[in-house]
Each structure stands twice: as C-alpha cells, then as structure tokens.
Amino acid sequence: MTAMRVLIAWIYTNTKSVLLAQLMHVSSTGSLVPFSAARVTAGQEAMWYALYGTVLWVVVGIVVKTFGRPLGPHAV
C-alpha cells in the first residue's frame, strides 16, 4: 500500500530511526493476517483492502494536516 509507505518514509525522515520504520512495516504486515476474516470471497477481500487503503490515506492526511512537514531533505 502506497499510503503505508508514505507513513513509513515520514517516520524515518523525521526520526532517522530505521528501527521505528521497520516496526511500522512489521506491525502493518503482521496485522493483516490475524485481523482479516477467514473464508472470504475475492470481492470481499478486495473490499477489505480498499477500506484499509482508504483508512491509511486518511491517516496520511491527518499527519500532513497536523505536522505539515514535507518529506525529503530538499523539500521547501
């Protein structure tokens, strides 16, 4: 998910901590399996990922609105 990568990059850029970035990645990847429902159709799974992606983009929006700091060393 692109939104998760944006959040991971934001965490790394603002903390310079590879460990925090890795923990963010692990928590995202590791939580998908136990929190997803068993025996779902392909359509239901697609709907789940669409909802998950939407929630992640909302979180990205909140982070940008709250902190307003651009990513990258050359961002103005």
N, C-alpha and C positions, 0 to 999 in steps of 0.2 A: 504494500500500500504506500502510495506516494506521500500521503499525509503523515504516516508514521515516520518515514524517512526525514521529512521536514522537521518533525519534532526531535528526532534523534540528532540531526545536524544542529538544531538550535541548542540542544543541551550541550553537545560537545563544544560548539563555538563559544558559548557563554560560560562554560565551566572548565574547558580544556581537560576534562576528565574522560578518558577512554572507558574507564570502569563504569561511570554513570551511563554513558552511551550504550555500552554492552548490556547493562542491567535493563535499560529501557527496551532494547531489542529482545532480550530473553523473556522479559515479562510479557511483551506483546506476542511473540511467537508461542511461548509456552502456555499462555492462557487461551489460545484459540481452540485447542483440542478439548481440554476439560470443560470449557464453558459452552461448547457447541452441542447441539442436540444430536442424539443418535438416530439413525434410520430416517433421514430426511431425503426428500426428492431433490433433484438438481435445481429446480426452480426455487425451492425453499432455501437451499444453500446459497444460491445467487442472491436472494433477497437478504439473507443474513449478512453477506459480505457487503452488499450495497448499504445496508443500515450501519454496519461497522465503519465503512469508509466515510459515510456522511457524518457520523459522530466524531471521527478523527478530524475531519475538516473543520467542524465546529470548534473543536479544541484548539486547532491551529489558529483559527480566527480569534478565539479568546486570548491566546498567548500574544498574538500580534497586537490586539487592541489594548491589552493590559501592559505589555512591556514595550511595544512599539519599536523594538530594536531590530534593524535589518541584519540579515545574515551576511557573513563574509567579512574578510579583513578590509576590503576596499569599498564597502557599502557606505553610502553617504546619508 
